[in-house]
């Protein structure tokens, strides 16, 4: 079976996000003062071949833990759907 994983990797809230801070400052310069506390992360889409949803979930979780997210500085979440 094929599955599609939508993964979001974000910096931990306790960690300074310099890219988000720069974008937040630029929002004010554009007159968008109502936008603040911007956080910049990554969105990753994977296609997985697996026997079942549980196996696909485990594969994605392993990929996130070992490669896609730096768990010291980032958190991740993902959703799975059938392709």
C-alpha positions in Angstrom: 0.0 0.0 0.0 1.1 3.6 -0.6 0.8 6.3 1.9 1.5 10.0 1.9 3.0 11.6 5.0 2.8 15.4 5.6 5.4 16.3 8.2 5.9 19.6 10.0 9.2 20.2 11.7 9.4 23.3 13.9 11.9 24.8 16.3 11.2 24.2 19.9 9.4 27.1 21.6 12.2 27.5 24.1 14.8 28.0 21.2 15.4 31.3 19.6 14.2 31.4 16.0 16.3 34.1 14.2 14.6 33.5 10.9 11.2 33.9 12.4 12.3 37.0 14.4 13.6 38.6 11.1 10.3 37.9 9.4 8.3 39.2 12.4 10.3 42.5 12.2 9.7 42.8 8.5 5.9 42.4 9.1 6.0 45.5 11.2 7.9 47.4 8.5 5.1 46.4 6.0 2.5 47.9 8.3 1.3 44.4 9.5 1.8 45.2 13.1 -0.9 42.6 14.1 1.4 39.7 13.1 4.0 38.7 15.7 5.8 35.7 17.2 6.5 34.2 13.7 8.2 30.7 13.8 9.8 29.3 10.6 10.0 25.5 10.1 10.0 22.9 7.4 7.2 21.1 5.7 8.1 17.7 4.2 5.9 15.4 2.1 6.9 11.7 1.7 5.4 8.8 -0.2 5.8 5.5 1.7 5.3 2.0 0.5 4.2 -0.2 3.5 2.1 -3.2 4.3 -0.2 -1.3 6.5 -0.7 2.1 8.2 1.0 1.1 11.4 4.2 0.1 9.5 4.0 3.4 7.5 3.6 5.4 10.7 6.7 3.6 12.2 8.8 4.3 9.1 7.9 8.0 9.1 8.5 8.3 12.9 11.9 6.7 12.5 12.8 9.0 9.5 11.8 12.1 11.6 13.8 11.0 14.7 16.9 9.9 12.8 17.2 12.3 9.9 14.5 14.9 9.3 14.4 16.6 12.7 17.1 17.6 15.2 15.3 16.6 18.4 17.6 18.8 20.5 16.2 21.9 18.8 13.1 20.9 16.9 9.8 19.1 17.3 7.8 17.3 14.6 4.3 16.1 13.9 2.9 14.3 10.9 -0.3 12.9 9.4 -0.7 9.9 7.1 -3.2 9.3 4.4 -3.6 6.6 1.8 -2.2 7.5 -1.6 
